[in-house]
Amino acid sequence: MKDINKKTGLARAKDIYNHRSKRARELKAEGKKVIGYFCCFPPVEIMTALDFLPLRLLGDMDEPITVADGYLPTVMCIFYRSTFDLGMKGRFDFIDGFIGAHACDGAERTSYIWSNYIKTPCNFFLDLPHVDKGEAVSYFKGQLNYLKETIEGLAGKKLDIESLKEAISLHNKQRQLVRELYYLRKPDPPLINGSEVLQVMISIMMIPAEEGNALIQEVIDEVKTRQDIPDKKNGRLLVWGSLIDNIKFTDLIESSGLNIIIEDTATGTRPFWHDIEETEDPLDGVARHYLQEVKCPRTFAETDTSYKEDLENRYSYLKDFAKYWKVNGVFGNIIRNCDIHGYEIPAVKDYLESLGLPVLIIEQDYSTASLEPLRTRFQAFAETIG
Amino acid sequence: MFYAGLDIGSTITKVLIKNERKVCTTVIKPTGAEHRRLANEIMDEALRKLNLTTANISYIVATGYGRINVPFADKQVTEITCHMRGINWLFPSVKTIIDIGGQDSKGIKVDNGKLVNFVMNDKCAAGTGRFLEVISDLLGVKLDDIGEISLQSTRPTNISSICTVFAEQETLLQLSKGTSIEDILAGIHRASASRIHSMVKKIKIEKDVAITGGGAKNIGLCKALEERVGFPVIVPPEPLITGALGAALIASEETKKISKEELIEKQLKRRWEAVTFFDEKPTKG
């Protein structure tokens, strides 16, 4: 592997985090094609198997939204407005393909508008059912076939089963490494802080899977033997909700008397917590994984039971997280106008408080300029825990 | 031994110095655009009143919106915890605190002297002191007088809006209709109380309820809130100072937690300089 600046581990992650498209542009210059995708539902395995670099499309909390508001209503999720804004400003002008997804209504709307206004050469919209059982799985598998056919056209070759299987095991390896990294946060204080983990997580979504795997391994080795671990703090925090993709936010939280221990978000555990099962037709395993195992309130895990059982059914994984990582508080992060997570608040809060966990809910503006006023809330929350 | 609490609010800066038994002195000054930098002078003033020097103060806790970078504070604690501690010391029976500050308002829940829950207004001036300031300016009445004036109202007008800018427009409309200032102000206080009440309701209002902050100095607002809450509320004799009092109480507790050597080391680190805001290293939280 060629690494031009020769940085390794955390320093490399920081570098990739700061220059997110740098590696993609380098690879593009070497002839590799890049596919940008929305949220954690388009299967990266299919892209990797066809020799594409999958690149997660994110917004930028540092960049004021100036262009997107002419295309998308301001009552919509600010994260997707920001992502689209960057697209309109040419931030992703190097990508060869764009895969939008019905992750939520905001993502769907943005996907269509993206293919209309941003001239990415190849566009695909991945439909994703809201339920996760029965025919929904076969329907979703059908959609994955359409996705495959579309990007086969861009690749100029057919997807062969063996490369897909290899890609699945490569990405499963990544999932295992991410979990290993998260286990390093179990001690008190954790061996690695939330901002460092975020830098690693963002990085692996911007570079090829093999390089990502090598990076996580380097970080794990570095962190295990490091001396300068984070300070012990009052709060050990579980972050639940909309994604966080800027370390200014995690820095603010962690300078307010809280250590971030685990994130149940779309840039945290969600894409990585379960491996894809090896099935005879690999697409079966892929379809089931993305529909059933990527935990996001956008998919209804229906139950015909009592409210209490329903909560248990939907959120018991949060109880397991809280127990294993010994968290003593939960931050419910809602990006303003994120209906998917917003509507979930009463239930998730009920459930977590019944476990004796204090919950802090903040609806934030996805802008670093408006972060500082949140400091008092985080610090006071830490003081209630302490 | 003396302990100091310094509460740099968005509008007013308060200093309180106490010893083991009682509050020795308090100083209350506007924060202002430049004055906030001069929190050290306000601190000096308090010390002069007691004939003390900085070295006599065992521990200094900074709180309030300006707490982040106080070069002479030994610790920073949020105003939420500090108001809670201050009120709990004054009125141990209080379970719900409504703090109405210059630029924000908060609901605070106390249980056995511990902070258990809180809620703060989002980015909006409605339901804060700033809202009342804007309206009193518009009506040409002194802020200190609007509460008393509103009590003389016979037919309070309905100010429906929850937005400061729109409320301003509604006020102008009422003025042009010939509505009396008393009735307009009564409506304004009701609108403000309703906004604050619906926010604090989220953390469940339990008896006893105390009101703190500048808003508590406004009798019209307190009465309107009492009406909303449905039972009498407690207003401390000096509602501006409860945050600084809580900070001083925490200061005396912190002193006991650490050794004499550590204390001296902390005191040597204090820099007697103006307070800066967010561009420097924060005081250790």
Interface residues (C-beta under 8 A of the other chain):
Chain A: S255 S256 G257 P358 E363 S370 E372 P373 R375 T376 R377 Q379 A380 A382 E383 T384
Chain B: Y65 I68 V77 T78 E79 I80 T81 K114 L115 V116 N117 F118 M120 D122 K123 F278 P282 G285
